[in-house]
Amino acid sequence: MGYSNLDCGACVAMTNTPETRCVLCRYRYDALDRIAVVDPEVQEVVSRFYQKNRLTVEIQGATRRRVFHGDDRLLAEYETDGSITRTNLLSTDRQISVLDALSSEERQPLAYSPYGH
């Protein structure tokens, strides 16, 4: 996959082979050079909103995700999709990588070994 920059402040992800060259996704950036809009060709557009350089809200069609921070840590994620709501409490390490997500239904470990497994 390759990337090309456009003059309009957008970036396009494309396949590398000339015979199948097509746009996979378009990215648009805000004035602070953060990804503000992700426009995948096969899904709905994703709009992202930031507060103090941290992603706080992401909207994709009817799905809304909100991330809560405290003392420079990720605390929780709240997602609504129509009438369905999900809340995950997040545990992180010192680098703010999410290690676990705990919901009312399950605990999902997200930690990886140094080799990515």
C-alpha positions as CSV (number, residue, x, y, z in Angstrom):
1,M,0.0,0.0,0.0
2,G,1.3,3.4,-0.8
3,Y,0.4,6.9,0.2
4,S,0.2,10.1,-1.8
5,N,-0.3,13.6,-0.5
6,L,-2.7,15.9,-2.2
7,D,-2.5,19.7,-2.4
8,C,-5.8,20.1,-0.5
9,G,-4.4,18.8,2.8
10,A,-5.5,15.2,2.3
11,C,-3.6,12.0,2.0
12,V,-4.7,9.0,-0.1
13,A,-3.9,5.3,0.6
14,M,-3.6,3.4,-2.6
15,T,-2.6,-0.1,-3.8
16,N,0.8,-0.3,-5.3
17,T,0.2,-2.3,-8.4
18,P,-0.5,-0.1,-11.5
19,E,-3.0,-2.5,-13.0
20,T,-5.2,-2.5,-9.9
21,R,-4.5,1.0,-8.7
22,C,-7.4,2.3,-6.7
23,V,-8.0,4.6,-3.8
24,L,-8.5,2.6,-0.5
25,C,-9.0,5.5,1.9
26,R,-8.7,9.3,2.1
27,Y,-7.4,11.1,5.1
28,R,-8.0,14.8,5.9
29,Y,-6.1,16.7,8.5
30,D,-7.0,19.7,10.7
31,A,-4.9,22.8,11.2
32,L,-2.8,21.1,13.9
33,D,-1.9,18.2,11.5
34,R,-4.1,15.6,13.3
35,I,-6.3,13.2,11.3
36,A,-9.7,14.8,11.3
37,V,-11.6,12.7,8.7
38,V,-11.0,9.2,7.5
39,D,-12.9,8.4,4.3
40,P,-12.7,4.7,3.5
41,E,-14.1,3.9,0.1
42,V,-16.2,1.0,1.3
43,Q,-17.5,2.3,4.7
44,E,-19.0,5.4,6.1
45,V,-16.8,8.5,6.8
46,V,-15.1,8.7,10.2
47,S,-14.9,12.2,11.8
48,R,-12.5,12.7,14.7
49,F,-12.5,15.4,17.3
50,Y,-9.7,16.3,19.7
51,Q,-9.3,18.1,23.0
52,K,-5.8,19.1,24.0
53,N,-4.2,16.9,21.3
54,R,-6.1,13.8,22.5
55,L,-8.7,12.0,20.5
56,T,-12.0,12.4,22.4
57,V,-14.8,11.7,20.0
58,E,-15.1,9.6,16.9
59,I,-18.3,9.5,14.7
60,Q,-18.9,7.0,12.0
61,G,-22.5,7.0,10.7
62,A,-24.8,6.1,13.6
63,T,-21.8,4.9,15.7
64,R,-20.4,7.4,18.3
65,R,-17.3,6.7,20.4
66,R,-16.1,8.8,23.2
67,V,-12.8,8.3,25.0
68,F,-12.3,9.6,28.6
69,H,-8.9,10.7,29.9
70,G,-7.7,11.6,33.4
71,D,-4.2,12.6,34.6
72,D,-2.7,11.8,31.1
73,R,-4.2,8.3,31.2
74,L,-6.9,6.6,29.2
75,L,-9.8,5.7,31.5
76,A,-12.8,4.5,29.5
77,E,-14.4,4.3,26.1
78,Y,-18.2,4.8,25.6
79,E,-19.8,3.7,22.4
80,T,-23.4,4.1,21.1
81,D,-24.8,2.6,17.9
82,G,-28.4,3.5,17.7
83,S,-30.0,2.2,20.9
84,I,-27.1,-0.1,21.8
85,T,-24.5,1.3,24.2
86,R,-21.2,-0.2,25.3
87,T,-18.8,1.0,28.0
88,N,-15.2,-0.3,28.5
89,L,-13.0,0.5,31.4
90,L,-9.4,0.6,30.2
91,S,-6.2,-0.3,31.9
92,T,-2.9,1.1,30.5
93,D,0.8,0.9,31.0
94,R,3.2,3.9,31.4
95,Q,3.4,4.4,27.6
96,I,-0.5,4.7,27.6
97,S,-0.8,1.4,25.6
98,V,-4.2,-0.3,26.5
99,L,-3.6,-3.6,28.2
100,D,-7.1,-4.6,29.1
101,A,-10.7,-3.5,28.3
102,L,-13.3,-4.5,30.8
103,S,-17.0,-4.3,29.9
104,S,-20.1,-5.6,31.7
105,E,-20.0,-8.7,29.5
106,E,-16.3,-9.6,29.4
107,R,-12.7,-8.8,30.1
108,Q,-10.6,-8.5,26.9
109,P,-6.8,-8.6,27.4
110,L,-5.1,-6.6,24.8
111,A,-1.4,-6.9,25.9
112,Y,1.1,-8.1,23.4
113,S,4.4,-9.8,23.8
114,P,7.6,-8.1,22.7
115,Y,7.3,-10.1,19.4
116,G,3.7,-9.0,18.7
117,H,1.9,-12.2,19.5
